Amino acid sequence: MKVTATPRRESRVPMAIAVQLGGHTDMPGIETTFTENVSSQGARVHSVRPWRKNERLWLASLPGGFRSQARVAYCERQRGSGFAVGLEFLEATSGWVIEPASAPEEAGPR
């Protein structure tokens, strides 16, 4: 069966940001880690823990200022160690490194 990838709503920017992750179902505690790339709607982070698709967690930037509930979009085992985890922000506070683009204003009659 051929799997077709869903196109991204926006591009990701390579950027390493220190973050904390919490809310793992089987491995409680807080994990301090970093992003690999970011967008205004999510991030790809490195984790030592395997996460399940659609699992909910929270992410906070270090230093503080940004916190969000997030949904795991995917979790891929990495060659060396750990996992690459794609996150979609669900309830983001302001202050993320990339703000959402504002919708273009409609041109009215002149």
Backbone as ProteinMPNN parsed JSONL, in Angstrom:
{"seq_chain_A": "MKVTATPRRESRVPMAIAVQLGGHTDMPGIETTFTENVSSQGARVHSVRPWRKNERLWLASLPGGFRSQARVAYCERQRGSGFAVGLEFLEATSGWVIEPASAPEEAGPR", "coords_chain_A": {"N_chain_A": [[0.837, -1.173, 0.0], [0.61, 2.172, -0.862], [1.765, 5.031, 0.783], [0.8, 8.308, 1.129], [2.226, 11.39, 1.776], [0.987, 14.026, 3.791], [0.761, 17.348, 2.724], [2.683, 20.016, 4.147], [1.395, 22.739, 6.081], [2.876, 24.973, 6.371], [6.325, 25.983, 5.942], [9.172, 24.562, 7.624], [11.683, 25.858, 9.83], [15.095, 25.407, 10.26], [16.242, 25.195, 13.506], [17.715, 25.226, 16.65], [16.389, 24.998, 19.755], [16.26, 25.153, 23.224], [14.127, 23.102, 25.079], [11.516, 21.849, 27.256], [9.864, 18.769, 27.804], [6.882, 17.143, 28.781], [4.53, 14.83, 30.299], [4.493, 12.211, 29.421], [2.987, 9.082, 29.054], [3.896, 6.497, 29.95], [6.398, 6.975, 31.045], [6.897, 8.923, 33.427], [7.802, 12.329, 34.309], [10.034, 15.088, 33.57], [11.543, 15.979, 30.554], [14.448, 17.457, 29.373], [15.387, 18.903, 26.392], [15.941, 19.54, 22.866], [14.903, 21.464, 19.972], [14.811, 20.533, 16.498], [13.849, 21.643, 14.194], [11.503, 24.294, 13.47], [8.186, 25.745, 13.326], [5.468, 28.089, 13.147], [3.373, 26.611, 13.99], [4.218, 24.262, 15.121], [6.831, 21.85, 15.981], [9.86, 19.973, 15.467], [11.301, 17.758, 17.587], [14.03, 16.384, 19.522], [14.006, 13.392, 21.352], [14.534, 11.22, 24.156], [12.703, 9.396, 24.709], [10.233, 7.096, 23.475], [7.349, 8.138, 21.74], [3.806, 7.941, 21.306], [1.854, 8.13, 18.317], [-0.459, 10.778, 18.052], [-0.52, 11.086, 20.797], [-0.804, 13.189, 23.671], [1.058, 15.907, 24.974], [3.035, 18.284, 26.878], [4.91, 21.186, 26.022], [7.554, 23.345, 26.793], [9.4, 26.319, 26.348], [12.877, 27.084, 26.941], [14.871, 29.738, 27.938], [11.845, 30.322, 29.871], [8.498, 31.427, 28.859], [7.159, 30.517, 26.648], [4.676, 28.128, 26.275], [2.94, 25.128, 25.525], [0.25, 22.859, 24.919], [0.579, 19.882, 23.083], [0.29, 17.765, 20.167], [1.408, 14.579, 19.218], [2.589, 14.115, 16.082], [4.205, 12.371, 14.673], [6.652, 9.826, 15.416], [9.902, 8.966, 15.138], [12.433, 6.53, 15.184], [15.843, 7.254, 15.722], [19.097, 6.882, 14.181], [21.516, 6.928, 15.817], [20.782, 7.368, 18.681], [17.754, 7.693, 20.49], [14.77, 9.577, 19.537], [13.08, 11.205, 16.849], [10.631, 13.576, 17.054], [7.653, 14.742, 15.824], [5.737, 17.542, 16.47], [2.568, 19.055, 16.926], [1.332, 22.121, 17.805], [-1.265, 22.73, 20.124], [-2.578, 24.368, 22.049], [-1.254, 27.034, 22.221], [0.673, 29.482, 23.946], [1.514, 32.954, 23.567], [4.687, 34.053, 22.24], [6.348, 32.206, 21.014], [9.152, 31.296, 18.938], [8.612, 31.719, 16.278], [6.059, 33.494, 14.965], [2.589, 33.06, 14.044], [1.719, 33.623, 10.628], [-0.03, 36.473, 9.587], [-3.283, 36.634, 8.165], [-3.679, 37.626, 4.783], [-4.964, 40.832, 4.007], [-8.135, 41.374, 2.565], [-8.634, 42.777, -0.592], [-10.619, 45.484, -1.041], [-13.356, 47.081, -2.853], [-12.463, 49.898, -4.856]], "CA_chain_A": [[0.0, 0.0, 0.0], [1.382, 3.404, -0.971], [1.389, 6.057, 1.748], [1.037, 9.647, 0.602], [2.431, 12.363, 2.845], [0.143, 15.213, 3.768], [1.618, 18.523, 2.579], [2.745, 20.913, 5.305], [0.697, 24.015, 5.949], [3.923, 25.99, 6.273], [7.648, 25.381, 5.97], [9.889, 24.536, 8.897], [12.95, 26.574, 9.853], [16.052, 24.721, 11.124], [16.556, 26.031, 14.662], [17.857, 24.481, 17.899], [15.88, 25.751, 20.901], [16.121, 24.312, 24.409], [12.736, 22.948, 25.497], [11.181, 20.762, 28.162], [8.69, 17.986, 27.429], [6.293, 16.404, 29.893], [3.237, 14.219, 30.055], [4.602, 10.871, 28.842], [2.104, 8.15, 29.75], [4.607, 5.39, 30.579], [7.655, 7.419, 31.646], [6.644, 10.252, 33.984], [8.945, 13.198, 34.528], [10.273, 16.155, 32.597], [12.726, 15.772, 29.728], [15.026, 18.658, 28.777], [15.905, 18.507, 25.089], [16.058, 20.659, 21.926], [14.211, 21.342, 18.691], [15.634, 20.428, 15.289], [13.293, 22.674, 13.325], [10.306, 24.89, 14.063], [7.269, 26.58, 12.555], [4.573, 28.737, 14.106], [2.345, 25.654, 14.401], [4.771, 23.048, 15.696], [8.283, 21.69, 16.015], [10.43, 18.621, 15.503], [12.19, 17.736, 18.743], [14.734, 15.145, 19.819], [13.567, 12.848, 22.639], [15.067, 9.91, 24.51], [11.535, 8.552, 24.94], [9.334, 6.864, 22.337], [6.009, 8.7, 21.931], [2.798, 7.368, 20.41], [1.149, 9.071, 17.448], [-1.65, 11.407, 18.639], [-0.382, 11.267, 22.243], [-0.758, 14.592, 24.073], [2.117, 16.264, 25.904], [3.236, 19.733, 26.92], [6.24, 21.659, 25.648], [7.856, 24.69, 27.291], [10.717, 26.784, 25.899], [13.825, 27.505, 27.973], [14.135, 30.162, 29.129], [10.383, 30.294, 29.771], [7.828, 32.4, 28.018], [6.259, 29.822, 25.739], [4.214, 26.814, 26.733], [1.812, 24.664, 24.721], [-0.141, 21.464, 24.782], [0.937, 19.482, 21.723], [-0.085, 16.433, 19.703], [2.481, 13.898, 18.501], [2.227, 13.817, 14.692], [4.974, 11.174, 14.337], [7.821, 9.552, 16.254], [10.801, 8.127, 14.34], [13.685, 6.133, 15.844], [17.03, 7.798, 15.069], [20.181, 5.899, 14.069], [22.387, 6.916, 16.99], [19.941, 7.076, 19.838], [16.629, 8.6, 20.67], [13.662, 9.65, 18.601], [12.674, 12.5, 16.299], [9.201, 13.647, 17.328], [6.96, 15.874, 15.214], [4.69, 18.035, 17.363], [1.635, 20.094, 16.488], [0.859, 22.881, 18.959], [-2.719, 22.752, 20.244], [-3.002, 25.516, 22.851], [-0.006, 27.772, 22.398], [0.707, 30.845, 24.449], [2.352, 33.768, 22.679], [6.091, 34.076, 22.592], [7.143, 31.211, 20.306], [10.178, 31.934, 18.119], [8.005, 32.088, 14.999], [4.643, 33.811, 15.153], [1.784, 32.732, 12.858], [1.568, 34.684, 9.625], [-1.388, 37.012, 9.578], [-3.972, 36.439, 6.885], [-3.627, 38.845, 3.972], [-6.215, 41.581, 3.983], [-8.816, 41.316, 1.275], [-8.702, 44.071, -1.271], [-12.009, 45.888, -1.247], [-13.553, 47.935, -4.035], [-11.844, 51.23, -4.749]], "C_chain_A": [[0.887, 1.244, 0.0], [0.844, 4.434, 0.023], [1.751, 7.412, 1.167], [1.162, 10.62, 1.765], [1.483, 13.539, 2.672], [1.042, 16.431, 3.64], [1.56, 19.405, 3.827], [1.981, 22.189, 5.02], [1.687, 25.166, 5.841], [5.27, 25.303, 6.387], [8.237, 25.459, 7.373], [11.213, 25.275, 8.738], [13.907, 25.798, 10.755], [16.452, 25.642, 12.28], [16.606, 25.153, 15.914], [17.453, 25.383, 19.06], [15.76, 24.777, 22.063], [14.659, 24.304, 24.849], [12.638, 21.854, 26.554], [9.912, 20.101, 27.666], [8.176, 17.264, 28.665], [4.975, 15.788, 29.488], [3.301, 12.842, 29.437], [3.806, 9.893, 29.696], [2.873, 7.101, 30.548], [5.875, 5.797, 31.325], [7.466, 8.819, 32.218], [7.94, 11.027, 34.224], [9.078, 14.207, 33.407], [11.574, 15.861, 31.863], [13.181, 17.114, 29.165], [15.732, 18.237, 27.498], [15.977, 19.725, 24.174], [15.236, 20.393, 20.674], [15.239, 21.15, 17.585], [15.178, 21.454, 14.264], [11.954, 23.113, 13.9], [9.44, 25.557, 12.997], [6.365, 27.244, 13.585], [3.549, 27.754, 14.66], [2.889, 24.38, 15.027], [6.277, 23.019, 15.656], [8.63, 20.212, 15.895], [11.447, 18.66, 16.624], [12.889, 16.39, 18.836], [14.257, 14.684, 21.192], [14.247, 11.512, 22.89], [13.933, 8.908, 24.69], [10.77, 8.304, 23.644], [7.949, 7.411, 22.675], [5.068, 8.046, 20.937], [2.157, 8.46, 19.571], [-0.162, 9.478, 18.122], [-1.613, 11.524, 20.155], [-0.289, 12.764, 22.534], [0.367, 14.791, 25.082], [2.154, 17.774, 26.028], [4.696, 20.023, 26.598], [6.394, 23.062, 26.203], [9.246, 25.077, 26.816], [11.556, 27.185, 27.103], [14.706, 28.582, 27.382], [12.65, 30.278, 28.823], [9.797, 31.356, 28.875], [6.866, 31.754, 27.053], [5.94, 28.461, 26.321], [3.02, 26.417, 25.88], [1.517, 23.198, 24.976], [0.179, 21.11, 23.332], [0.468, 18.06, 21.454], [1.098, 15.844, 18.947], [1.974, 13.532, 17.106], [2.951, 12.559, 14.205], [6.104, 11.027, 15.335], [8.678, 8.549, 15.495], [12.063, 7.811, 15.128], [14.855, 6.694, 15.042], [18.16, 6.772, 15.101], [21.019, 5.809, 15.334], [21.631, 6.506, 18.234], [18.804, 8.081, 19.884], [15.652, 8.576, 19.51], [13.48, 11.077, 18.106], [11.155, 12.529, 16.402], [8.631, 14.914, 16.7], [5.793, 16.274, 16.087], [3.852, 19.107, 16.692], [1.13, 20.8, 17.741], [-0.663, 22.943, 18.952], [-3.226, 24.0, 20.96], [-1.773, 26.35, 23.192], [-0.243, 29.126, 23.047], [1.546, 31.653, 23.473], [3.8, 33.66, 23.124], [6.924, 32.987, 21.949], [8.082, 31.938, 19.368], [9.678, 32.351, 16.751], [6.525, 32.309, 15.248], [3.868, 33.421, 13.896], [1.702, 33.916, 11.911], [0.136, 35.179, 9.671], [-1.983, 36.817, 8.192], [-3.906, 37.725, 6.084], [-4.995, 39.517, 3.961], [-6.826, 41.496, 2.594], [-8.876, 42.712, 0.684], [-10.166, 44.384, -1.55], [-12.14, 46.738, -2.495], [-12.943, 49.311, -3.811], [-12.718, 52.264, -5.346]], "O_chain_A": [[1.822, 1.338, 0.796], [-0.36, 4.678, 0.098], [2.891, 7.632, 0.759], [0.296, 10.664, 2.639], [1.215, 13.986, 1.557], [2.013, 16.542, 4.39], [0.52, 19.52, 4.474], [1.921, 22.661, 3.885], [1.368, 26.214, 5.281], [5.357, 24.174, 6.87], [7.857, 26.3, 8.187], [11.79, 25.313, 7.652], [13.574, 25.548, 11.913], [16.945, 26.746, 12.051], [15.657, 24.425, 16.205], [18.092, 26.403, 19.318], [15.213, 23.686, 21.901], [14.031, 25.355, 24.976], [13.55, 21.045, 26.723], [9.0, 20.765, 27.173], [8.964, 16.825, 29.503], [4.376, 16.161, 28.479], [2.283, 12.333, 28.968], [3.937, 9.879, 30.92], [2.539, 6.84, 31.704], [6.373, 5.034, 32.153], [7.831, 9.802, 31.573], [9.022, 10.448, 34.326], [8.333, 14.18, 32.427], [12.586, 15.533, 32.483], [12.391, 17.829, 28.548], [16.568, 17.334, 27.507], [16.067, 20.849, 24.669], [14.915, 19.248, 20.356], [16.394, 21.555, 17.719], [15.988, 22.056, 13.559], [11.347, 22.408, 14.707], [9.912, 25.887, 11.909], [6.494, 26.978, 14.78], [2.922, 28.025, 15.684], [2.118, 23.506, 15.423], [6.926, 24.017, 15.342], [7.817, 19.332, 16.179], [12.352, 19.494, 16.62], [12.412, 15.387, 18.304], [14.117, 15.501, 22.102], [14.508, 10.757, 21.954], [14.176, 7.707, 24.81], [10.668, 9.199, 22.805], [7.435, 7.175, 23.769], [5.484, 7.642, 19.851], [1.942, 9.576, 20.045], [-0.876, 8.647, 18.683], [-2.572, 12.012, 20.753], [0.249, 13.521, 21.726], [0.598, 13.94, 25.941], [1.391, 18.472, 25.359], [5.587, 19.217, 26.866], [5.479, 23.879, 26.1], [10.171, 24.267, 26.869], [11.028, 27.573, 28.145], [15.28, 28.323, 26.324], [12.247, 30.328, 27.661], [10.522, 32.096, 28.21], [5.865, 32.36, 26.672], [6.82, 27.742, 26.796], [2.184, 27.256, 25.545], [2.422, 22.399, 25.219], [0.058, 21.959, 22.448], [0.274, 17.262, 22.371], [1.721, 16.524, 18.131], [1.045, 12.736, 16.965], [2.399, 11.778, 13.431], [6.471, 11.983, 16.019], [8.249, 7.425, 15.237], [12.696, 8.712, 15.679], [14.857, 6.616, 13.813], [18.172, 5.889, 15.959], [21.212, 4.717, 15.869], [21.831, 5.414, 18.766], [18.916, 9.191, 19.363], [15.688, 7.705, 18.641], [13.697, 12.036, 18.846], [10.471, 11.633, 15.908], [9.071, 16.022, 17.007], [4.946, 15.442, 16.414], [4.373, 19.961, 15.975], [0.569, 20.165, 18.634], [-1.279, 23.178, 17.912], [-4.198, 24.617, 20.523], [-1.317, 26.356, 24.335], [-1.214, 29.821, 22.748], [2.228, 31.073, 22.628], [4.094, 33.231, 24.239], [8.097, 32.838, 22.291], [7.833, 33.096, 19.031], [10.253, 33.242, 16.125], [5.822, 31.402, 15.694], [4.423, 33.448, 12.798], [1.624, 35.067, 12.34], [-0.8, 34.387, 9.78], [-1.276, 36.833, 7.184], [-4.061, 38.809, 6.646], [-6.034, 38.858, 3.912], [-6.124, 41.539, 1.584], [-9.137, 43.693, 1.38], [-10.856, 43.62, -2.223], [-11.139, 47.079, -3.125], [-12.92, 49.815, -2.688], [-12.366, 53.444, -5.35]]}, "name": "protein", "num_of_chains": 1, "seq": "MKVTATPRRESRVPMAIAVQLGGHTDMPGIETTFTENVSSQGARVHSVRPWRKNERLWLASLPGGFRSQARVAYCERQRGSGFAVGLEFLEATSGWVIEPASAPEEAGPR"}
